[in-house]
Amino acid sequence: MKKILPYSRQWIREKDIRTVVKALRDDFITTGWHIEHFEEKLREYTGAKYAVVVSSASAGLHIAMLAAGIKPGDEGITTPNTFLASANSICYAGAKPVFADIDPETKNISPAQIERRITRKTKVIVPVHYAGHPCDMDAIHAIAKKRKLIIIEDAAHAVGGSYRGKKIGALTRSDMCVFSFHAVKNMTAGEGGAVVTNNEEWYHVLRELRSHGLTRDKARMEKHEGRWWYEQHRLGFNYRITDYQAMLLASQLSDLDSFIRRKRSIVKRYDEAFDGTPHVRIPVEKEYAFSPYHLYALEIDFNALGVSREAFMDALSKEGIGSQVLYIPVHTQPYYRKNFGYKQGDYPAAEDHYQRNLAIPLYAKLSDADVQRVIRAFTKVCRMFKG
Ligand SMILES: *Cc1c(COP(=O)(O)O)cnc(C)c1O
């Protein structure tokens, strides 16, 4: 049995491990200086004014919604072509998740479709940079500005990417931006996330929400009885990460650009190998986009190939190649159907993309030989089923 190459995986190097071991020997393994150290690095990297590191992107999206004041009765617009967490975060705030269909070219939320879904209750737009490819932020920003809506970017796939030459997280066309450091994402601490913003008040609120709602900031207190004093002014959570995770993230961030360079060179080889393969469409990168390629997601017309996706994936698997379908359109989930009345057919572009979607292995640690293996296996499997 050949070792299966997964669709994505982390790259933890010896120097990362040494950093974590060092952090573990410190006096404080949580709420210590490493958290602020990594936040500083992330600010420098993205160009955002403030960064708050949290236990996951899901946690980050949740507190971003609360900091933005999203509440029951409000509506938030996001894409169906995403992981559950993007829409769940709107529900966490008690608001109604509303989907806007995707642009079939980029698979990202379509600005024209956003406009169609806006009501008097709409308060927030959550664009997701699918596979790392930035959304059409100029158009989304123009819509939000006209209607005074808040934009919270779900950049779980997009740390290290750029939009029109500005890093994702620079906040030139959004209010907050949320990153994920889950193990399959561009950089990782196993679990982890961050929210960046340029809004000082939101920054303080995000920090409080991360830790039970408590503050030790004298300027934000009613009184101060002594050095032990803290106050709670809102209901928060424990969404902290540990110091050794923050140290691992700082170490991973220093490698992020080289990881992305490596991934982009693999993408170039995949694109060249697969472009023109019958019934297979390679991903696009628009002129405004620099994608960190969290995923390499192809569109495959399985009907035309005369094979089920399951059988196609089995055949790849026999060649030692893992693959994955990302994502099942969120509005088709029982939770969203039962609670909000969505149904199959509501978002045809996202549903059509789902039928064709298949992500094949892409991560910085893939060797040249691995890349060759993927190309050979994928081409072989496509030929097997052709006709
Ligand atoms: C992974 C992911 C999340 C959630 O990230 P966690 O850090 O695992 O909570 C949110 N949105 C998208 C688009 C994701 O892919």
The ligand as an ORCA input file, in Angstrom:
! r2SCAN-3c Opt
* xyz 0 1
  C     -10.989     26.403      8.332
  C     -11.989     27.444      8.069
  C     -12.622     28.157      9.090
  C     -12.506     27.772     10.529
  O     -11.211     27.805     10.981
  P     -10.874     27.195     12.427
  O      -9.571     27.866     12.750
  O     -10.736     25.723     12.227
  O     -11.957     27.563     13.339
  C     -13.451     29.209      8.758
  N     -13.687     29.529      7.479
  C     -13.112     28.849      6.467
  C     -13.398     29.282      5.065
  C     -12.272     27.777      6.723
  O     -11.739     27.077      5.723
*
